[in-house]
């Protein structure tokens, strides 16, 4: 698998060996339109501290991130790390916000979007919510599917038949990113993005943090309160902070 080329104007930094691109939302949207015009498949990943920590032991996952067309800064943890390392990121690009911005762009430009993943019916519910917000949004299709390899061929064929310009994959990391990497060439979709739990938040399955909490970088706390079963996964946050501090101290 070879991801489409990274835009030449994008600067990057590495946090614990994992690439994160220093981009604004406007640059991301402009790059995605370039990818669509190019026509070749491009993989986009949304990097947060859980990604960085998973990539420490999952070498293939780290390679997927580091060779992606765009590795977007998703989460206050990577924003903090960039400042600690003296390379402040200009913007945060949460996956759920990216889905919304691309829905608006679809309504304006006619780009066809495919929604893959989440629990049954959740993608359909998310689409209905966004159709009300962005009349004219072009939907190629939806499918819950599964990241299991034995289902790859059927899902790839289903997506290809609809010829979308953008494919959102909501299987959760790193499963969604591995799935895209191994199927991207067969999909023939210009832009493939792993978006984690974005469909759940848009559909209202899980409440999103209030805007003031997001502004203060406390979305992680809201998730812990509203989804306490995530606590094991969220232990990656203190481990991430410790290792970033340790790596800085070690130079």
C-alpha positions as CSV (number, residue, x, y, z in Angstrom):
1,X,0.0,0.0,0.0
2,X,1.2,3.5,-0.8
3,X,-0.7,6.5,0.4
4,X,-1.1,9.4,-1.9
5,X,1.5,12.1,-1.6
6,X,1.5,14.5,1.3
7,X,1.0,18.1,0.3
8,X,4.4,19.7,-0.2
9,X,3.4,22.9,1.8
10,X,2.6,20.9,5.0
11,X,5.1,21.0,7.9
12,X,5.2,18.1,10.4
13,X,6.6,17.3,13.8
14,X,7.2,13.9,15.4
15,X,5.9,13.1,18.9
16,X,7.5,9.8,20.3
17,X,8.3,8.9,16.7
18,X,4.8,9.5,15.4
19,X,4.1,12.1,12.7
20,X,1.7,15.0,13.3
21,X,1.1,17.6,10.6
22,X,1.0,21.3,11.5
23,X,-2.0,22.3,9.6
24,X,-5.1,24.6,9.9
25,X,-8.6,23.5,9.0
26,X,-8.5,25.6,5.9
27,X,-5.3,23.8,4.7
28,X,-6.8,20.4,5.4
29,X,-9.9,21.2,3.3
30,X,-7.8,22.6,0.5
31,X,-5.6,19.5,0.5
32,X,-8.7,17.2,0.5
33,X,-10.0,19.0,-2.6
34,X,-6.5,18.5,-4.2
35,X,-6.7,14.8,-3.4
36,X,-10.1,14.5,-4.9
37,X,-9.0,16.3,-8.1
38,X,-5.9,14.0,-8.2
39,X,-8.1,10.9,-8.1
40,X,-5.5,8.6,-6.5
41,X,-6.3,7.1,-3.1
42,X,-5.1,9.0,-0.1
43,X,-5.3,7.9,3.6
44,X,-5.9,10.5,6.3
45,X,-5.4,9.7,10.0
46,X,-6.6,11.7,13.0
47,X,-3.8,11.4,15.6
48,X,-4.5,11.7,19.4
49,X,-2.5,10.4,22.4
50,X,-4.1,7.0,22.2
51,X,-2.8,6.7,18.6
52,X,0.7,7.7,19.7
53,X,0.8,5.2,22.5
54,X,-0.6,2.4,20.4
55,X,2.0,3.1,17.7
56,X,4.8,2.5,20.2
57,X,4.1,-1.3,20.1
58,X,2.2,-1.6,16.8
59,X,5.0,-1.0,14.2
60,X,2.6,-1.3,11.3
61,X,0.2,1.2,12.8
62,X,3.1,3.7,13.2
63,X,4.1,3.1,9.6
64,X,0.5,3.8,8.5
65,X,0.4,7.1,10.4
66,X,3.9,8.2,9.2
67,X,3.2,7.4,5.6
68,X,-0.3,8.8,5.4
69,X,-1.3,11.7,3.1
70,X,-2.3,13.7,6.2
71,X,-1.7,13.0,9.9
72,X,-4.1,15.4,11.6
73,X,-3.8,16.7,15.2
74,X,-6.9,15.4,17.0
75,X,-7.0,15.9,20.7
76,X,-5.7,18.4,23.3
77,X,-2.9,16.0,24.3
78,X,-1.0,16.3,21.0
79,X,-1.6,20.1,21.0
80,X,0.0,20.2,24.5
81,X,2.9,18.0,23.4
82,X,3.6,20.2,20.4
83,X,4.0,23.3,22.7
84,X,6.1,21.4,25.2
85,X,8.4,20.3,22.4
86,X,8.7,23.9,21.1
87,X,6.7,23.2,17.8
88,X,3.2,24.6,18.5
89,X,0.5,23.3,16.2
90,X,-1.6,26.0,14.6
91,X,-4.9,24.2,15.0
92,X,-6.7,21.1,16.3
93,X,-8.6,19.0,13.8
94,X,-11.0,16.7,15.7
95,X,-12.4,13.9,13.6
96,X,-16.1,14.8,14.3
97,X,-15.5,18.4,13.3
98,X,-13.8,17.2,10.1
99,X,-16.8,15.1,9.2
100,X,-19.1,18.1,9.7
101,X,-16.9,20.4,7.6
102,X,-16.7,17.9,4.8
103,X,-20.5,17.5,4.9
104,X,-20.8,21.2,4.4
105,X,-18.3,21.1,1.6
106,X,-20.2,18.2,0.0
107,X,-23.4,20.3,0.1
108,X,-21.5,23.1,-1.7
109,X,-19.4,21.1,-4.2
110,X,-21.4,17.9,-4.6
111,X,-18.6,15.6,-3.3
112,X,-20.1,12.1,-2.6
113,X,-19.6,10.8,0.9
114,X,-19.7,7.2,2.1
115,X,-20.3,6.4,5.8
116,X,-18.8,3.1,6.9
117,X,-18.7,1.6,10.4
118,X,-20.3,2.2,13.9
119,X,-23.1,0.1,15.2
120,X,-26.0,-0.8,12.9
121,X,-28.2,2.2,11.9
122,X,-25.9,4.7,13.6
123,X,-24.4,5.9,10.3
124,X,-27.9,6.3,8.9
125,X,-28.9,8.4,11.9
126,X,-25.8,10.5,11.6
127,X,-26.5,11.1,7.9
128,X,-30.1,12.2,8.7
129,X,-28.8,14.7,11.3
130,X,-26.3,16.2,8.9
131,X,-28.8,16.3,6.0
132,X,-30.8,18.7,8.2
133,X,-27.8,20.8,8.9
134,X,-26.4,20.7,5.4
135,X,-29.2,20.4,2.8
136,X,-27.8,19.1,-0.4
137,X,-25.1,16.9,1.2
138,X,-24.4,14.1,-1.3
139,X,-24.4,10.7,0.3
140,X,-23.1,7.8,-1.7
141,X,-24.1,5.2,0.9
142,X,-23.8,3.8,4.4
143,X,-22.8,0.5,5.8
144,X,-22.1,-0.8,9.3
145,X,-19.8,-3.5,8.1
146,X,-16.9,-4.9,10.1
147,X,-13.1,-4.6,10.1
148,X,-12.7,-8.4,9.9
149,X,-10.6,-9.4,7.0
150,X,-13.1,-12.0,5.8
151,X,-15.6,-9.2,5.1
152,X,-13.2,-7.0,3.2
153,X,-14.0,-8.1,-0.3
154,X,-17.8,-7.6,0.1
155,X,-17.4,-4.2,1.7
156,X,-14.9,-3.0,-0.8
157,X,-17.2,-4.0,-3.6
158,X,-20.1,-2.2,-2.0
159,X,-18.2,1.0,-1.5
160,X,-16.7,0.9,-5.0
161,X,-20.1,0.5,-6.7
162,X,-21.2,3.9,-5.3
163,X,-18.0,5.8,-6.5
164,X,-17.7,8.2,-3.5
165,X,-15.0,10.9,-3.4
166,X,-14.7,10.6,0.4
167,X,-15.0,7.5,2.6
168,X,-15.4,7.9,6.4
169,X,-14.4,4.7,8.3
170,X,-15.6,4.6,11.9
171,X,-14.3,1.2,13.2
172,X,-12.2,2.8,15.9
173,X,-8.4,3.0,16.0
174,X,-6.2,1.2,15.0
175,X,-8.7,-1.2,13.3
176,X,-10.1,1.5,11.0
177,X,-6.6,2.6,9.9
178,X,-5.4,-0.9,9.3
179,X,-8.6,-1.5,7.3
180,X,-8.1,1.5,5.1
181,X,-4.4,0.8,4.6
182,X,-4.9,-2.8,3.3
183,X,-8.0,-1.9,1.2
184,X,-7.2,1.5,-0.1
185,X,-5.9,0.6,-3.5
186,X,-8.9,-1.7,-4.2
187,X,-11.4,0.9,-3.0
188,X,-10.3,3.5,-5.6
189,X,-11.7,6.3,-3.4
190,X,-9.6,9.5,-3.5
191,X,-9.9,10.3,0.2
192,X,-10.3,7.7,3.0
193,X,-10.4,9.0,6.6
194,X,-10.6,7.1,9.9
195,X,-13.0,9.0,12.1
196,X,-13.4,6.9,15.3
197,X,-16.6,7.6,17.2
198,X,-17.7,10.6,15.1
199,X,-20.9,9.0,13.9
200,X,-21.9,8.2,17.5
201,X,-21.5,11.9,18.5
202,X,-23.3,13.3,15.5
203,X,-26.2,10.8,15.9
204,X,-26.4,11.6,19.6
205,X,-25.6,8.1,20.7
206,X,-23.0,9.6,23.0
207,X,-23.2,13.3,24.0
208,X,-20.4,15.5,22.9
209,X,-18.7,17.8,25.5
210,X,-20.1,21.3,25.7
211,X,-18.3,23.9,23.7
212,X,-16.8,25.5,26.8
213,X,-15.2,22.2,27.8
214,X,-13.8,21.6,24.3
215,X,-12.4,25.2,24.3
216,X,-10.6,24.4,27.6
217,X,-9.3,21.1,26.4
218,X,-11.5,19.1,28.8
219,X,-13.3,16.9,26.3
220,X,-11.3,13.9,27.7
221,X,-12.9,14.5,31.1
222,X,-16.4,14.7,29.6
223,X,-15.8,11.4,27.8
224,X,-14.6,9.8,31.1
225,X,-17.7,11.0,32.9
226,X,-20.2,10.0,30.2
227,X,-18.4,6.8,29.1
228,X,-16.7,5.4,32.2
229,X,-16.0,2.1,30.5
230,X,-13.3,4.0,28.5
231,X,-11.1,4.4,31.5
232,X,-8.7,1.7,30.6
233,X,-8.1,3.2,27.2
234,X,-7.8,6.7,28.7
235,X,-4.9,5.5,30.8
236,X,-2.9,6.2,27.6
237,X,-3.2,9.9,28.4
238,X,-1.0,10.0,31.6
239,X,1.4,7.5,30.0
240,X,1.6,9.7,26.9
241,X,2.3,12.9,29.0
242,X,5.0,11.1,31.1
243,X,6.8,9.8,28.0
244,X,6.7,13.2,26.3
245,X,8.1,14.9,29.4
246,X,10.8,12.2,29.7
247,X,11.7,12.4,26.0
248,X,12.1,16.2,26.4
249,X,14.3,15.8,29.5
250,X,16.5,13.3,27.7
251,X,16.8,15.7,24.7
